């Protein structure tokens, strides 16, 4: 129990140190930050992100976030840059160099080369009075009072601050660029996230039958259509316009009546059924399923004509629910 309690205390201390540091990072959002956002937004080329050690790993994440949110970026390891990879930096590019100290040998060697080529240099650095801090055109200050490491050595708080500053930069650029969820979907076509962002009700509708009957359909026709459709419902139309829906529940309640010989679709349907427009994202249809408390939705076009059906099970099968 004592060991467990001690572990909990250590973890809480680490999180508190890093949380406080991130909270204080807002003080570093200044003119250098806004100028960096403006520069990257107006770039004709790409943002080249570089660093060494743990900062390099953070740099890879920042570059990936930039790419996925509409800012073309490349990662260049600082050690490799001074051995040939500097060739990936083109005249229209800007460089974001990440370093806690700003004085590591690789950074100290790389910075003059970038300046010599004339590329704009943004330094993300904890020590402003460093080789990187002094040479940068703009500095993103990530001051570190103490690392979460009990020896104050392992990059922990410092890398958390770098990650947070990179996220702030990316989110600002996302907003400035007018990057929408549809744009995001173009960069994330795979996996469950991609499905939520680009799968529409039309995509799922194609897998289902479309049981539709006119309002004067008989009980037999309703039962046959519902059985063949296997959706537990039948849409009711009048002159191709959607006017109602009959579910298996409606059918069961109707069959409990003594006289069913003169009952037609219009007599047992639910009028003005809940519909969804063609082209609606499946994830938005999911919200409608939840609020309406139904299992099926009729998909319609702008003329209120039925195009097909979507069932809540379709969303489950696609991993959207």
Helices and strands as residue ranges (DSSP letters): H 2-24, G 25-28, H 31-41, E 47-51, H 53-68, E 73-77, H 78-81, G 85-88, E 94-99, H 105-117, E 120-125, H 131-135, E 138-141, H 157-176, H 181-187, H 191-198, H 201-205, E 212-214, H 219-229, E 233-238, E 241-247, H 248-255, H 265-268, E 270-271, E 275-277, H 282-292, E 296-300, E 306-311, H 312-317
